[in-house]
Amino acid sequence: MSEPSEWLIYRGIGEPHDEVAQLPPPPPWRDFVGAPGGAGESADRRLGIPGRIAEEHRPGAEELEMINAALYLRRPLLVTGDPGAGKSTLAHSVARELELGKVLRWPVVSRTTLLDGLYHYDAIARLQDVQIASHASADGGGGAGSAQSVGSYIRLGPLGTALLPADRPRVLLIDELDKSDIDLPNDLLNVLEEGEFAIPELERIADRLPDGEADVLDHDGNKVRIKGGRVQCRAFPFVVLTSNGERDFPAPLMRRCIHLELGRPDHKRLASFVKAHLGEEAARSSDDLIAHFLERSRSELLATDQLLNAIYLTHAAAPSGRDRLADLLIQRLDRPR
């Protein structure tokens, strides 16, 4: 076992050095695929060691029935539970097994509005392009000020993309809905009930567009064609709404959803999470940390992410103060501030 100081990269000595190059590979949930210095596309880090979390995810009978009920009834699935219970993982697991493509994720904060999920119209960018074009020679009908150009300034959000007409449903994860403004759950009702929405910026000029159609970008960055300024789904998406239980939702939303409550994960499930993200050896060697985590979670609010962080660091760095370091990383989330 190495000395505690041997695993430290930053030592606070004030002398520059290049030992950051000695860091081990990042944990799978913090591994990014963009080229150095480039934007790149981030990996789907929730699936652990290439998709293993989805393969290891074995839902219980009730969980399985509620997921399938939502699929059959074309209703949103409202998943509640403590942080780290596997609410978001559920969406990725369904998408992987049913081959429904990349999960469309819509993270919700207190300022999120329905329009954020549907689409964004960049009126300022269009105005700037019109002003630039007015100082240049006319280009004809396709210029920035023409009706045909409006679609170039519209990008669908995750909800808007999920409602595009397609033969197979997309998976939409509306994450942490309980963090939203009080109005958002009610604002979602009509869109989720009808499976369609309008884009007024395109509706009002539809008669001036070729065949009433305009090309816009979807959330994935692909060009899609919108007819008549309206988006109407063909296959209703598999919508997963997650909540940490920080607030109650209005009855009209509840009756339109299938509700699944995820309980606190047991030892077997936690071990499968560890195995999926860090491999078989890490799962075996961290059995005592998992047991200690479960013991503490009976009286403290803890998250599975904390356990994974602690296991990765104590496994990769192997400091002699393993238990002490794990306790530092796994601090109760409900402690007084």
SEKEMAR-780364 format. One record per residue (C-alpha): residue number from 0; x, y, z; residue in one letter. Coordinates in nm, 2 decimals, decimal comma. Layout:
N
<atom NUM; <X; Y; Z>; 'A'>;
...
//
This chain:
337
<atom 0; <0,00; 0,00; 0,00>; 'M'>;
<atom 1; <0,14; 0,34; -0,10>; 'S'>;
<atom 2; <0,19; 0,63; 0,14>; 'E'>;
<atom 3; <-0,08; 0,89; 0,14>; 'P'>;
<atom 4; <0,14; 1,15; -0,02>; 'S'>;
<atom 5; <0,24; 0,94; -0,32>; 'E'>;
<atom 6; <-0,10; 0,97; -0,49>; 'W'>;
<atom 7; <-0,12; 1,34; -0,46>; 'L'>;
<atom 8; <-0,07; 1,54; -0,79>; 'I'>;
<atom 9; <-0,11; 1,89; -0,64>; 'Y'>;
<atom 10; <0,10; 1,91; -0,32>; 'R'>;
<atom 11; <0,07; 2,28; -0,24>; 'G'>;
<atom 12; <0,45; 2,33; -0,26>; 'I'>;
<atom 13; <0,44; 2,64; -0,49>; 'G'>;
<atom 14; <0,68; 2,49; -0,74>; 'E'>;
<atom 15; <0,56; 2,43; -1,10>; 'P'>;
<atom 16; <0,58; 2,07; -1,22>; 'H'>;
<atom 17; <0,42; 1,85; -1,49>; 'D'>;
<atom 18; <0,29; 1,57; -1,28>; 'E'>;
<atom 19; <-0,07; 1,63; -1,40>; 'V'>;
<atom 20; <0,04; 1,40; -1,69>; 'A'>;
<atom 21; <0,06; 1,12; -1,43>; 'Q'>;
<atom 22; <-0,32; 1,13; -1,36>; 'L'>;
<atom 23; <-0,48; 0,79; -1,44>; 'P'>;
<atom 24; <-0,76; 0,77; -1,69>; 'P'>;
<atom 25; <-1,07; 0,95; -1,57>; 'P'>;
<atom 26; <-1,37; 0,77; -1,43>; 'P'>;
<atom 27; <-1,61; 0,66; -1,71>; 'P'>;
<atom 28; <-1,87; 0,91; -1,60>; 'W'>;
<atom 29; <-1,62; 1,20; -1,65>; 'R'>;
<atom 30; <-1,46; 1,08; -1,97>; 'D'>;
<atom 31; <-1,50; 1,33; -2,26>; 'F'>;
<atom 32; <-1,43; 1,26; -2,63>; 'V'>;
<atom 33; <-1,37; 1,60; -2,77>; 'G'>;
<atom 34; <-1,03; 1,66; -2,94>; 'A'>;
<atom 35; <-0,78; 1,87; -2,73>; 'P'>;
<atom 36; <-0,87; 2,24; -2,79>; 'G'>;
<atom 37; <-1,18; 2,15; -2,99>; 'G'>;
<atom 38; <-1,55; 2,16; -2,91>; 'A'>;
<atom 39; <-1,61; 1,79; -2,97>; 'G'>;
<atom 40; <-1,92; 1,59; -2,88>; 'E'>;
<atom 41; <-1,93; 1,46; -2,52>; 'S'>;
<atom 42; <-1,96; 1,09; -2,46>; 'A'>;
<atom 43; <-2,28; 0,94; -2,32>; 'D'>;
<atom 44; <-2,11; 0,89; -1,98>; 'R'>;
<atom 45; <-2,42; 0,75; -1,81>; 'R'>;
<atom 46; <-2,37; 0,41; -1,98>; 'L'>;
<atom 47; <-2,04; 0,34; -1,80>; 'G'>;
<atom 48; <-1,79; 0,10; -1,96>; 'I'>;
<atom 49; <-1,94; 0,10; -2,32>; 'P'>;
<atom 50; <-2,30; 0,05; -2,24>; 'G'>;
<atom 51; <-2,25; -0,18; -1,94>; 'R'>;
<atom 52; <-2,47; 0,01; -1,71>; 'I'>;
<atom 53; <-2,76; -0,06; -1,94>; 'A'>;
<atom 54; <-2,67; -0,42; -1,96>; 'E'>;
<atom 55; <-2,63; -0,45; -1,59>; 'E'>;
<atom 56; <-2,95; -0,26; -1,51>; 'H'>;
<atom 57; <-3,20; -0,53; -1,40>; 'R'>;
<atom 58; <-3,53; -0,36; -1,31>; 'P'>;
<atom 59; <-3,76; -0,52; -1,06>; 'G'>;
<atom 60; <-4,10; -0,66; -1,15>; 'A'>;
<atom 61; <-4,29; -0,34; -1,06>; 'E'>;
<atom 62; <-4,04; -0,12; -1,24>; 'E'>;
<atom 63; <-4,06; -0,33; -1,55>; 'L'>;
<atom 64; <-4,44; -0,33; -1,55>; 'E'>;
<atom 65; <-4,46; 0,05; -1,51>; 'M'>;
<atom 66; <-4,21; 0,11; -1,79>; 'I'>;
<atom 67; <-4,40; -0,11; -2,03>; 'N'>;
<atom 68; <-4,73; 0,05; -1,92>; 'A'>;
<atom 69; <-4,59; 0,38; -2,03>; 'A'>;
<atom 70; <-4,47; 0,24; -2,36>; 'L'>;
<atom 71; <-4,81; 0,07; -2,43>; 'Y'>;
<atom 72; <-5,03; 0,37; -2,32>; 'L'>;
<atom 73; <-4,80; 0,63; -2,48>; 'R'>;
<atom 74; <-4,80; 0,82; -2,15>; 'R'>;
<atom 75; <-4,51; 1,00; -1,98>; 'P'>;
<atom 76; <-4,33; 0,80; -1,70>; 'L'>;
<atom 77; <-4,29; 1,01; -1,39>; 'L'>;
<atom 78; <-4,00; 0,86; -1,19>; 'V'>;
<atom 79; <-3,94; 0,97; -0,83>; 'T'>;
<atom 80; <-3,67; 0,87; -0,58>; 'G'>;
<atom 81; <-3,37; 0,98; -0,39>; 'D'>;
<atom 82; <-3,06; 1,12; -0,57>; 'P'>;
<atom 83; <-2,86; 0,84; -0,74>; 'G'>;
<atom 84; <-3,15; 0,59; -0,73>; 'A'>;
<atom 85; <-3,11; 0,53; -1,11>; 'G'>;
<atom 86; <-3,39; 0,75; -1,24>; 'K'>;
<atom 87; <-3,20; 0,89; -1,53>; 'S'>;
<atom 88; <-3,03; 0,56; -1,60>; 'T'>;
<atom 89; <-3,37; 0,41; -1,67>; 'L'>;
<atom 90; <-3,42; 0,63; -1,98>; 'A'>;
<atom 91; <-3,08; 0,53; -2,12>; 'H'>;
<atom 92; <-3,14; 0,16; -2,05>; 'S'>;
<atom 93; <-3,47; 0,17; -2,24>; 'V'>;
<atom 94; <-3,32; 0,36; -2,53>; 'A'>;
<atom 95; <-3,03; 0,11; -2,55>; 'R'>;
<atom 96; <-3,24; -0,21; -2,53>; 'E'>;
<atom 97; <-3,51; -0,09; -2,77>; 'L'>;
<atom 98; <-3,25; 0,08; -3,01>; 'E'>;
<atom 99; <-3,43; 0,41; -3,00>; 'L'>;
<atom 100; <-3,12; 0,62; -3,05>; 'G'>;
<atom 101; <-2,95; 0,89; -2,84>; 'K'>;
<atom 102; <-3,15; 1,01; -2,54>; 'V'>;
<atom 103; <-3,28; 1,36; -2,57>; 'L'>;
<atom 104; <-3,20; 1,52; -2,24>; 'R'>;
<atom 105; <-3,38; 1,84; -2,11>; 'W'>;
<atom 106; <-3,23; 1,94; -1,78>; 'P'>;
<atom 107; <-3,47; 2,16; -1,59>; 'V'>;
<atom 108; <-3,38; 2,46; -1,36>; 'V'>;
<atom 109; <-3,59; 2,73; -1,19>; 'S'>;
<atom 110; <-3,58; 2,95; -1,50>; 'R'>;
<atom 111; <-3,68; 2,68; -1,75>; 'T'>;
<atom 112; <-3,99; 2,76; -1,96>; 'T'>;
<atom 113; <-4,19; 2,54; -2,20>; 'L'>;
<atom 114; <-4,05; 2,73; -2,50>; 'L'>;
<atom 115; <-3,69; 2,63; -2,40>; 'D'>;
<atom 116; <-3,79; 2,27; -2,46>; 'G'>;
<atom 117; <-3,98; 2,33; -2,78>; 'L'>;
<atom 118; <-3,76; 2,56; -2,99>; 'Y'>;
<atom 119; <-3,55; 2,88; -2,99>; 'H'>;
<atom 120; <-3,58; 3,15; -3,25>; 'Y'>;
<atom 121; <-3,27; 3,37; -3,28>; 'D'>;
<atom 122; <-3,43; 3,70; -3,38>; 'A'>;
<atom 123; <-3,12; 3,90; -3,29>; 'I'>;
<atom 124; <-2,90; 3,70; -3,52>; 'A'>;
<atom 125; <-3,15; 3,74; -3,80>; 'R'>;
<atom 126; <-3,17; 4,12; -3,75>; 'L'>;
<atom 127; <-2,79; 4,14; -3,76>; 'Q'>;
<atom 128; <-2,78; 3,94; -4,09>; 'D'>;
<atom 129; <-3,05; 4,16; -4,24>; 'V'>;
<atom 130; <-2,85; 4,47; -4,15>; 'Q'>;
<atom 131; <-2,53; 4,32; -4,30>; 'I'>;
<atom 132; <-2,71; 4,22; -4,61>; 'A'>;
<atom 133; <-2,86; 4,57; -4,65>; 'S'>;
<atom 134; <-2,51; 4,71; -4,70>; 'H'>;
<atom 135; <-2,42; 4,45; -4,96>; 'A'>;
<atom 136; <-2,55; 4,38; -5,30>; 'S'>;
<atom 137; <-2,90; 4,21; -5,31>; 'A'>;
<atom 138; <-2,88; 3,83; -5,34>; 'D'>;
<atom 139; <-3,23; 3,77; -5,46>; 'G'>;
<atom 140; <-3,51; 3,57; -5,28>; 'G'>;
<atom 141; <-3,29; 3,37; -5,04>; 'G'>;
<atom 142; <-3,14; 3,66; -4,85>; 'G'>;
<atom 143; <-3,15; 3,71; -4,47>; 'A'>;
<atom 144; <-3,46; 3,92; -4,49>; 'G'>;
<atom 145; <-3,66; 3,68; -4,70>; 'S'>;
<atom 146; <-3,93; 3,45; -4,57>; 'A'>;
<atom 147; <-3,73; 3,15; -4,68>; 'Q'>;
<atom 148; <-3,45; 3,24; -4,45>; 'S'>;
<atom 149; <-3,65; 3,23; -4,12>; 'V'>;
<atom 150; <-3,60; 2,86; -4,07>; 'G'>;
<atom 151; <-3,22; 2,92; -4,06>; 'S'>;
<atom 152; <-3,27; 3,10; -3,72>; 'Y'>;
<atom 153; <-3,48; 2,83; -3,55>; 'I'>;
<atom 154; <-3,35; 2,53; -3,36>; 'R'>;
<atom 155; <-3,58; 2,28; -3,20>; 'L'>;
<atom 156; <-3,52; 2,19; -2,83>; 'G'>;
<atom 157; <-3,52; 1,84; -2,69>; 'P'>;
<atom 158; <-3,90; 1,83; -2,65>; 'L'>;
<atom 159; <-3,96; 1,98; -2,99>; 'G'>;
<atom 160; <-3,72; 1,72; -3,15>; 'T'>;
<atom 161; <-3,89; 1,43; -2,97>; 'A'>;
<atom 162; <-4,22; 1,53; -3,12>; 'L'>;
<atom 163; <-4,10; 1,53; -3,48>; 'L'>;
<atom 164; <-4,29; 1,28; -3,69>; 'P'>;
<atom 165; <-4,11; 0,95; -3,70>; 'A'>;
<atom 166; <-4,19; 0,58; -3,73>; 'D'>;
<atom 167; <-4,01; 0,50; -3,40>; 'R'>;
<atom 168; <-4,03; 0,70; -3,08>; 'P'>;
<atom 169; <-3,74; 0,89; -2,94>; 'R'>;
<atom 170; <-3,66; 0,88; -2,57>; 'V'>;
<atom 171; <-3,69; 1,22; -2,39>; 'L'>;
<atom 172; <-3,55; 1,27; -2,04>; 'L'>;
<atom 173; <-3,70; 1,57; -1,87>; 'I'>;
<atom 174; <-3,46; 1,58; -1,58>; 'D'>;
<atom 175; <-3,54; 1,71; -1,23>; 'E'>;
<atom 176; <-3,88; 1,86; -1,31>; 'L'>;
<atom 177; <-3,92; 1,94; -0,94>; 'D'>;
<atom 178; <-3,66; 2,21; -0,98>; 'K'>;
<atom 179; <-3,89; 2,40; -1,22>; 'S'>;
<atom 180; <-4,09; 2,71; -1,18>; 'D'>;
<atom 181; <-4,44; 2,65; -1,05>; 'I'>;
<atom 182; <-4,60; 2,70; -1,40>; 'D'>;
<atom 183; <-4,39; 2,45; -1,60>; 'L'>;
<atom 184; <-4,57; 2,13; -1,50>; 'P'>;
<atom 185; <-4,90; 2,28; -1,60>; 'N'>;
<atom 186; <-4,76; 2,43; -1,92>; 'D'>;
<atom 187; <-4,64; 2,08; -2,03>; 'L'>;
<atom 188; <-5,00; 1,94; -2,01>; 'L'>;
<atom 189; <-5,13; 2,04; -2,35>; 'N'>;
<atom 190; <-4,82; 1,95; -2,55>; 'V'>;
<atom 191; <-4,78; 1,61; -2,39>; 'L'>;
<atom 192; <-5,16; 1,54; -2,43>; 'E'>;
<atom 193; <-5,18; 1,66; -2,80>; 'E'>;
<atom 194; <-4,83; 1,56; -2,92>; 'G'>;
<atom 195; <-4,80; 1,87; -3,13>; 'E'>;
<atom 196; <-4,71; 2,24; -3,11>; 'F'>;
<atom 197; <-4,69; 2,54; -3,34>; 'A'>;
<atom 198; <-4,40; 2,76; -3,43>; 'I'>;
<atom 199; <-4,56; 3,11; -3,49>; 'P'>;
<atom 200; <-4,26; 3,25; -3,67>; 'E'>;
<atom 201; <-4,32; 2,99; -3,94>; 'L'>;
<atom 202; <-4,70; 2,97; -3,92>; 'E'>;
<atom 203; <-4,74; 3,33; -4,01>; 'R'>;
<atom 204; <-4,53; 3,31; -4,33>; 'I'>;
<atom 205; <-4,63; 2,95; -4,44>; 'A'>;
<atom 206; <-4,81; 3,08; -4,75>; 'D'>;
<atom 207; <-4,49; 3,25; -4,86>; 'R'>;
<atom 208; <-4,28; 2,94; -4,83>; 'L'>;
<atom 209; <-4,23; 2,68; -5,10>; 'P'>;
<atom 210; <-4,50; 2,42; -5,04>; 'D'>;
<atom 211; <-4,54; 2,58; -4,69>; 'G'>;
<atom 212; <-4,22; 2,42; -4,57>; 'E'>;
<atom 213; <-3,91; 2,54; -4,40>; 'A'>;
<atom 214; <-3,58; 2,37; -4,29>; 'D'>;
<atom 215; <-3,48; 2,41; -3,93>; 'V'>;
<atom 216; <-3,22; 2,25; -3,70>; 'L'>;
<atom 217; <-3,33; 1,98; -3,45>; 'D'>;
<atom 218; <-3,17; 1,93; -3,11>; 'H'>;
<atom 219; <-2,91; 1,69; -3,26>; 'D'>;
<atom 220; <-2,80; 1,95; -3,52>; 'G'>;
<atom 221; <-2,97; 1,79; -3,82>; 'N'>;
<atom 222; <-3,18; 1,97; -4,07>; 'K'>;
<atom 223; <-3,55; 1,88; -4,06>; 'V'>;
<atom 224; <-3,84; 2,01; -4,26>; 'R'>;
<atom 225; <-4,14; 2,17; -4,09>; 'I'>;
<atom 226; <-4,47; 2,20; -4,29>; 'K'>;
<atom 227; <-4,72; 2,48; -4,22>; 'G'>;
<atom 228; <-4,53; 2,59; -3,91>; 'G'>;
<atom 229; <-4,65; 2,30; -3,70>; 'R'>;
<atom 230; <-4,48; 1,99; -3,55>; 'V'>;
<atom 231; <-4,70; 1,69; -3,49>; 'Q'>;
<atom 232; <-4,56; 1,35; -3,37>; 'C'>;
<atom 233; <-4,64; 1,02; -3,54>; 'R'>;
<atom 234; <-4,49; 0,79; -3,27>; 'A'>;
<atom 235; <-4,53; 0,95; -2,93>; 'F'>;
<atom 236; <-4,19; 0,97; -2,76>; 'P'>;
<atom 237; <-4,10; 0,77; -2,45>; 'F'>;
<atom 238; <-4,10; 1,06; -2,20>; 'V'>;
<atom 239; <-3,92; 1,01; -1,86>; 'V'>;
<atom 240; <-3,99; 1,29; -1,61>; 'L'>;
<atom 241; <-3,76; 1,26; -1,30>; 'T'>;
<atom 242; <-3,81; 1,42; -0,96>; 'S'>;
<atom 243; <-3,61; 1,40; -0,64>; 'N'>;
<atom 244; <-3,94; 1,46; -0,45>; 'G'>;
<atom 245; <-3,87; 1,82; -0,36>; 'E'>;
<atom 246; <-4,22; 1,93; -0,44>; 'R'>;
<atom 247; <-4,57; 1,79; -0,53>; 'D'>;
<atom 248; <-4,70; 1,81; -0,89>; 'F'>;
<atom 249; <-5,06; 1,92; -0,99>; 'P'>;
<atom 250; <-5,32; 1,65; -1,02>; 'A'>;
<atom 251; <-5,38; 1,71; -1,39>; 'P'>;
<atom 252; <-5,01; 1,62; -1,46>; 'L'>;
<atom 253; <-5,02; 1,32; -1,23>; 'M'>;
<atom 254; <-5,33; 1,17; -1,40>; 'R'>;
<atom 255; <-5,16; 1,20; -1,74>; 'R'>;
<atom 256; <-4,85; 1,01; -1,62>; 'C'>;
<atom 257; <-4,75; 0,66; -1,51>; 'I'>;
<atom 258; <-4,59; 0,71; -1,17>; 'H'>;
<atom 259; <-4,29; 0,49; -1,07>; 'L'>;
<atom 260; <-4,13; 0,53; -0,73>; 'E'>;
<atom 261; <-3,78; 0,40; -0,71>; 'L'>;
<atom 262; <-3,67; 0,27; -0,37>; 'G'>;
<atom 263; <-3,33; 0,30; -0,22>; 'R'>;
<atom 264; <-3,09; 0,06; -0,41>; 'P'>;
<atom 265; <-2,98; -0,25; -0,22>; 'D'>;
<atom 266; <-2,63; -0,41; -0,20>; 'H'>;
<atom 267; <-2,68; -0,61; -0,52>; 'K'>;
<atom 268; <-2,79; -0,31; -0,72>; 'R'>;
<atom 269; <-2,51; -0,09; -0,59>; 'L'>;
<atom 270; <-2,26; -0,36; -0,67>; 'A'>;
<atom 271; <-2,40; -0,38; -1,03>; 'S'>;
<atom 272; <-2,36; 0,00; -1,06>; 'F'>;
<atom 273; <-2,00; -0,02; -0,95>; 'V'>;
<atom 274; <-1,93; -0,32; -1,18>; 'K'>;
<atom 275; <-2,09; -0,13; -1,48>; 'A'>;
<atom 276; <-1,88; 0,18; -1,43>; 'H'>;
<atom 277; <-1,55; 0,05; -1,29>; 'L'>;
<atom 278; <-1,54; -0,32; -1,36>; 'G'>;
<atom 279; <-1,55; -0,66; -1,18>; 'E'>;
<atom 280; <-1,24; -0,61; -0,97>; 'E'>;
<atom 281; <-1,34; -0,27; -0,83>; 'A'>;
<atom 282; <-1,68; -0,42; -0,74>; 'A'>;
<atom 283; <-1,52; -0,71; -0,55>; 'R'>;
<atom 284; <-1,27; -0,50; -0,37>; 'S'>;
<atom 285; <-1,52; -0,23; -0,26>; 'S'>;
<atom 286; <-1,77; -0,47; -0,10>; 'D'>;
<atom 287; <-1,70; -0,32; 0,24>; 'D'>;
<atom 288; <-1,75; 0,04; 0,12>; 'L'>;
<atom 289; <-2,08; -0,05; -0,03>; 'I'>;
<atom 290; <-2,19; -0,21; 0,30>; 'A'>;
<atom 291; <-2,08; 0,10; 0,49>; 'H'>;
<atom 292; <-2,26; 0,32; 0,24>; 'F'>;
<atom 293; <-2,58; 0,13; 0,29>; 'L'>;
<atom 294; <-2,55; 0,14; 0,67>; 'E'>;
<atom 295; <-2,51; 0,52; 0,66>; 'R'>;
<atom 296; <-2,79; 0,57; 0,41>; 'S'>;
<atom 297; <-3,05; 0,44; 0,66>; 'R'>;
<atom 298; <-3,02; 0,76; 0,85>; 'S'>;
<atom 299; <-2,85; 1,00; 0,61>; 'E'>;
<atom 300; <-2,93; 1,13; 0,26>; 'L'>;
<atom 301; <-2,65; 1,00; 0,03>; 'L'>;
<atom 302; <-2,62; 0,97; -0,35>; 'A'>;
<atom 303; <-2,48; 0,68; -0,55>; 'T'>;
<atom 304; <-2,26; 0,92; -0,73>; 'D'>;
<atom 305; <-2,07; 0,98; -0,41>; 'Q'>;
<atom 306; <-2,01; 0,61; -0,36>; 'L'>;
<atom 307; <-1,88; 0,57; -0,72>; 'L'>;
<atom 308; <-1,64; 0,87; -0,67>; 'N'>;
<atom 309; <-1,51; 0,72; -0,35>; 'A'>;
<atom 310; <-1,45; 0,37; -0,49>; 'I'>;
<atom 311; <-1,28; 0,51; -0,80>; 'Y'>;
<atom 312; <-1,05; 0,73; -0,61>; 'L'>;
<atom 313; <-0,96; 0,48; -0,34>; 'T'>;
<atom 314; <-0,91; 0,21; -0,61>; 'H'>;
<atom 315; <-0,71; 0,42; -0,85>; 'A'>;
<atom 316; <-0,49; 0,61; -0,60>; 'A'>;
<atom 317; <-0,49; 0,33; -0,33>; 'A'>;
<atom 318; <-0,40; 0,57; -0,04>; 'P'>;
<atom 319; <-0,35; 0,41; 0,30>; 'S'>;
<atom 320; <-0,62; 0,62; 0,45>; 'G'>;
<atom 321; <-0,89; 0,46; 0,23>; 'R'>;
<atom 322; <-1,18; 0,47; 0,47>; 'D'>;
<atom 323; <-1,10; 0,82; 0,59>; 'R'>;
<atom 324; <-1,09; 0,94; 0,23>; 'L'>;
<atom 325; <-1,42; 0,76; 0,15>; 'A'>;
<atom 326; <-1,59; 0,93; 0,44>; 'D'>;
<atom 327; <-1,46; 1,27; 0,32>; 'L'>;
<atom 328; <-1,61; 1,21; -0,02>; 'L'>;
<atom 329; <-1,94; 1,06; 0,10>; 'I'>;
<atom 330; <-2,08; 1,34; 0,31>; 'Q'>;
<atom 331; <-2,45; 1,35; 0,39>; 'R'>;
<atom 332; <-2,65; 1,58; 0,16>; 'L'>;
<atom 333; <-2,91; 1,67; 0,42>; 'D'>;
<atom 334; <-2,67; 1,80; 0,68>; 'R'>;
<atom 335; <-2,73; 2,16; 0,82>; 'P'>;
<atom 336; <-2,54; 2,42; 0,62>; 'R'>;
//
